[in-house]
Amino acid sequence: MKMQQQQFRIGTLAQELDVPKFVIRFWEKEFAIKSSRTDGGQRYYTAQDLSTFKKIKELLYTQKFTIAGAKDALQTRTQGSSAVVGSTKTTMHTQATLQLSKDMLLQLREKLYKLQRIL
């Protein structure tokens, strides 16, 4: 016997996430989430969709990721890649952040050597 999956209509999902329905529709479009539709055209979502939307809300509202950063983080999580660092302006992989810091330190050291020679 096949068990039926739990399904949520958009209003129920919006209530569960404590966001307006238009936010659900926006996220669905931005994050390319394919909702199922009834014969009448109404959206409905699975428990897996609810979980995805909860992750999106966490990334955007709590961790302050940008939309692009949240997309990247979700993709990274589903692929099981390295950790991601979030900020309000951008989101980068930890490795990229470390490399950027290293490059900046090398540039700063070079400028300090030049300044030392001048003095």
ZAMARGU-4260 file (C-alpha; in steps of 0.2 Angstrom, whole numbers, plus 5000, padded with zeros to 4 digits):
<rodrens>
0) 5000/5000/5000 | 5007/5017/4995 | 5007/5031/5008 | 5001/5048/5003 | 5013/5062/5005
5) 5008/5076/5016 | 5003/5091/5006 | 5001/5109/5010 | 4992/5123/5001 | 5000/5140/4999
10) 4990/5148/5013 | 4995/5134/5025 | 5013/5135/5020 | 5013/5153/5022 | 5006/5152/5040
15) 5018/5138/5044 | 5033/5149/5039 | 5025/5165/5046 | 5027/5175/5029 | 5014/5182/5017
20) 5009/5171/5002 | 5017/5183/4990 | 5034/5179/4998 | 5031/5160/4995 | 5027/5164/4976
25) 5043/5175/4975 | 5054/5162/4983 | 5046/5149/4972 | 5051/5159/4956 | 5068/5165/4963
30) 5074/5147/4969 | 5066/5138/4954 | 5055/5127/4966 | 5042/5118/4956 | 5026/5117/4965
35) 5013/5104/4960 | 4996/5110/4955 | 4978/5104/4957 | 4967/5102/4941 | 4960/5119/4946
40) 4978/5127/4946 | 4980/5129/4964 | 4998/5126/4971 | 5002/5113/4984 | 5018/5109/4992
45) 5026/5093/5000 | 5034/5091/5017 | 5051/5092/5007 | 5046/5109/4999 | 5042/5115/5017
50) 5059/5110/5023 | 5067/5119/5008 | 5057/5135/5011 | 5062/5134/5030 | 5080/5133/5024
55) 5078/5148/5013 | 5069/5158/5027 | 5084/5154/5039 | 5097/5159/5026 | 5088/5176/5021
60) 5080/5181/5038 | 5092/5175/5051 | 5109/5173/5043 | 5106/5188/5032 | 5111/5181/5015
65) 5107/5189/4999 | 5096/5180/4987 | 5111/5175/4976 | 5120/5170/4992 | 5106/5159/4998
70) 5104/5151/4981 | 5123/5147/4982 | 5121/5141/5000 | 5107/5129/4995 | 5116/5122/4980
75) 5131/5119/4991 | 5121/5111/5004 | 5113/5099/4992 | 5129/5095/4984 | 5137/5092/5001
80) 5152/5104/4998 | 5162/5115/5009 | 5155/5127/5023 | 5148/5144/5018 | 5150/5160/5026
85) 5136/5173/5025 | 5135/5191/5026 | 5123/5205/5022 | 5132/5210/5006 | 5138/5194/4999
90) 5141/5176/5002 | 5157/5166/4998 | 5164/5149/5001 | 5176/5148/5016 | 5191/5144/5004
95) 5188/5159/4993 | 5187/5170/5009 | 5203/5164/5015 | 5212/5166/4998 | 5205/5184/4997
100) 5212/5188/5015 | 5229/5180/5010 | 5230/5191/4995 | 5226/5207/5004 | 5239/5203/5017
105) 5252/5200/5004 | 5248/5217/4996 | 5248/5226/5013 | 5265/5218/5017 | 5272/5224/5000
110) 5266/5242/5004 | 5273/5242/5021 | 5290/5236/5014 | 5289/5251/5002 | 5285/5263/5015
115) 5299/5256/5026 | 5312/5259/5012 | 5305/5277/5010 | 5307/5281/5029
</rodrens>
